[in-house]
Amino acid sequence: MSTFRRIRNASFCGLMMLALAAGHVLAAESLSVVLGVTTPPLMNTLNLIAEGAGFYEEEGLRVSTRLVPEAVQALKICASGEADICPTAVEPVVDHYDEGVRVTMFLSRASKYGNVIAVTADSPIKTWADLKGATIGVHTVKGSASVFTAQSALTAAGLRPGDYSMATIGMDKDAMAAITSGKVQAAGLPMYEFIPFMVKGMKLRIFRHPVLADVPNAGYAAAPSVMAAKPGAVGHFSRAIVKASLLVRYNPRAAARAMLTAQGKPFTDADLQQITAELTAWEDELPAADPDSRRIGEIPQSGIQRYIGLLVDAGATKAAMPASDIVTDRFIAFANDFDRKAFETRARSMK
C-alpha cells in the first residue's frame, strides 16, 4: 500500500473515531440497498446477517432494501444515486463502464474469486485441458456475468472460444439438473449456487480460476457521489458486514438464525440446520476466512487490474480502465477497527 493511501486511510479512520467519540456517528443514518429480486439468498448472506443480528443498528444505521427485477437495473439505480449501495460482482461494473454506469466497489463479500467451473465427481474431465470440446452451462448465454467469468478462466487456462461451447442452464435446480443429466459437461456458476446441493450430497469436482483464485470478484458498490456525501454511513455499513462475516466464522448457527430472521418468513429447525450447514461449508469463501486479518473485505487493486486485462481479452469490455475506478480500500481500515476479542466472545455466545 502506498504511503499516501496509508495516510488517507489513517486520517479517515481517525476522523470517524473522533466523530464517534463526539456522539455524532451513532445518530441513526439512513442507507438504501438495491438488489435484483432473483438473486439467490446466499448471495445476500452478509447483508441479511448484518440486519438479522442487529449489526446495522449497533453501527447507528437504518438500512432499507429496495428490490428490482434485475441485477443490472440495480447497478444502474445505484450509479444514478437513487439508491446508496448495491451488492454486485466486478464483471457488470466493468461491462457497463463504457456506458457511463460508474460505481466503485468498496468492500468484498468473499475472500476468493467467487465463480468456478464444476463437473460431476465421476466426470472424465479432470484438468482444464479436458474441457476442450465440452459444453459448459451458464445462467444465460446472452451476456450474463457467468459467461464473462467462465470465459476469462478458460482463456487463462489456455483454451480459445472455439475450443468449447456454452449453453443456457438457468439457476438453482434447473442448473443442477443440467449437470447431473449430462445436458452439459460442466457448469460455470458462482460457488454459492453449488453449496446447497453439495451440502445435500451432490459430489462435484471444482475448477478455480487459474490466475485469480484469491482475488474476490464480488462485493458492495456505491456511486462516488454517495461515498463523498455519506462516508460515515458507508464506513459503518462496511463494519457491520465485517462483523457479519466474523459471526459466520465464530458461530454459524447464530449467523444462520440471523439470516433467516432477516428474510422475514417463518422458519423451522430443519431450515436452521440446513442454512447452518451451508454457511459452515461456505465460510472459507467468505471475507473472514482469516478472522485475525485486519483487512477483511479488501479487494486488491492489483488483482482487479489483472482481471480487467483478462476481461478485455475475453471481449467482455472494449478497453481496460484503471482498477482504481472500479475498487477502493477507503473504508477497510475503519471497517476492521473494533475490539475483536470482545466481539468474538459475544459472537460465540449468541443463540
Phi, psi and omega in degrees: 000137182290158178301319180301315182294322178296317179295316180299314181294319179296319179296316179299313181296319180297317178297320180296319181292323176298317179296321179297316180297327180281353176086017183266320188295323184279356167297129191305126176248145183262138173224145175243136178246131180242136180209158179289137187292338183271001181294135180298148182306322182296334178297329182255025183310307190289320178290328175293318179295317180301322178288308185293330181273354179084013182289326175301313184297315182289344173267009175075034184240146165247109185250120176255153181241133177243128180258135177230162186300323188227151180297323179295323176297319178299318179299316182291323176297318178297316181297328181283346183087004178289337172226158188274316189224143172225131168294134183203167170259165179296322190303310179294331176298316178290316185299323184261006181300315182295341178275358182088009176275104189241115170226161179237130178279125185248353183202136178274159171243024181205164174253351184224170172297122192280340183264138181227167169246128185237146173229162177293153185299334180266009181291146174288351179281110183240347179224167176301321181299330180291347178283353177297126181089357183277155168262125185249124181278140175225170180309302176208143181283355182270070170073024180282159179299329181295332174295312183297317183293319178295316181297318182294321178294316180294321177297315179296332179276359176096007178266146179257160182307327180284353182277350184208168174233163179236150181220147177284127178233001178073213184227170170056230186295326179297317180295315182294324178295324179296326179286310186289335181277347183088006177301323172233155180271344180204165178223133176253101186217166173298143181302325183296340178285335179277332188307309182302325181283325176294321178298327180276004173113359179291127183260120183230154170253124188254131174251120178264156184308130186299329184236352184236022187304326183258016178254109180296135182241022178214146181182212182241137184231158176211157174291146177307326180295324179291317180295328178287322184278330185230053183297323180295314181295318179295322177297316180289326173300315181299319179294321178299322180290321176299317177299320179298319180292325177290325178298322176301318182290317186276329187205076185300331179292318177295323177296318179297318179297318179296318180297313180293322178299317182293334179290341172077019179238152176300144177220156184256174175298326178295320176298316180297319179296319181295311181293324176300316179296320180294315180294322178297319179291335188259351193298331178289345178272342186276167189302329182269036175305323171249096186293344179274351181295144173258015177235028179303131179095357182285140173247112186291127181296325181298319178292319179294325178296320176298319181295319178303318177300319179292323178293325174296314179299325182277356179083014181283338176212156188281320185218150179286142175241160179295138180300333180294343173280344187255322183225154176218152175251020186306324188256001188293315182299314180294319182300330183262003186264082174205168185289100185293319182296316179295321180293318180300315179300315179295317183297319183290340180266354182289146181264000000 
